[in-house]
Amino acid sequence: MSFFITLIESTDASRRELEAIPKMNSMINRGLTLAEYKAFLHDLYYIVWHFCPIMGAAASRCDDRFRNVRYELYERIDEEKNHETWVLEDIEAVGGDVARVRANPPSPPVQAMVAFNYYCADRAHPCSVLGMLYSLEVIASAYAATLAQSIAKTLGRDMDGPGFKFLLSHSAMDQEHVAKLNVLVKTIDDPVAQESIMSATRVNFYQFGRMFYEGGFSTLIAG
């Protein structure tokens, strides 16, 4: 059995737990209010902003045993750079305050998720970054298009119009990224590296889910 299949089977329960979260289930099926969507994009901006720096930190610690990981991270950084500006465009398109988003931190669960990924990249195993990639790209490929459709319907907007660029683009893009990740992780046979990837995957699924509870993005709704 390939490690990629092991990764899926070992962490899919964590992914399915997201769907059981009442607020996330409601968001997927019934969308969000305008204020909630602005707050969600606020959190999303910081997840995306830190994506490339975390990959860069991990790449700098990948020795030649993991050169394939290092090279893949270089490519991902080039592909993903500036995507945080797409989130800002969406925020502006739905009437959000871009300056406020830039000036204020994300919700505590997102701060914790970002901090965990920096810690793993800087202090734990650099291959753990693949757990971040896998979890976030699986979430995007599985839910982003449906989410955009549900929110657009609730807000009475055109899903293909302004305000949904990031969600729709990454729904398709991250399907390709997951396929590439499948190829990459099959080259990793080091048990410590494998365990770091599975652990990071579970933690990222968990922390992403915390966004939908008390203390998550709803705390960012402007008064």
Stockholm file with secondary structure:
# STOCKHOLM 1.0

chainA/1-223         MSFFITLIESTDASRRELEAIPKMNSMINRGLTLAEYKAFLHDLYYIVWHFCPIMGAAASRCDDRFRNVRYELYERIDEEKNHETWVLEDIEAVGGDVARVRANPPSPPVQAMVAFNYYCADRAHPCSVLGMLYSLEVIASAYAATLAQSIAKTLGRDMDGPGFKFLLSHSAMDQEHVAKLNVLVKTIDDPVAQESIMSATRVNFYQFGRMFYEGGFSTLIAG
#=GR chainA/1-223 SS CCHHHHHHHHHHHHHHHHHTSHHHHHHHHHCCCHHHHHHHHHHHHHHHHHHHHHHHHHHTTCCGGGHHHHHHHHHHHHHHTTHHHHHHHHHHHTTCCHHHHHHSCCCHHHHHHHHHHHHHHHHSCGGGHHHHHHHHHHHHHHHHHHHHHHHHHHHTCCTTSTTCHHHHHHHHHHHHHHHHHHHHHTTCCCHHHHHHHHHHHHHHHHHHHHTTSTTSGGGGSCC
#=GC SS_cons         CCHHHHHHHHHHHHHHHHHTSHHHHHHHHHCCCHHHHHHHHHHHHHHHHHHHHHHHHHHTTCCGGGHHHHHHHHHHHHHHTTHHHHHHHHHHHTTCCHHHHHHSCCCHHHHHHHHHHHHHHHHSCGGGHHHHHHHHHHHHHHHHHHHHHHHHHHHTCCTTSTTCHHHHHHHHHHHHHHHHHHHHHTTCCCHHHHHHHHHHHHHHHHHHHHTTSTTSGGGGSCC
//
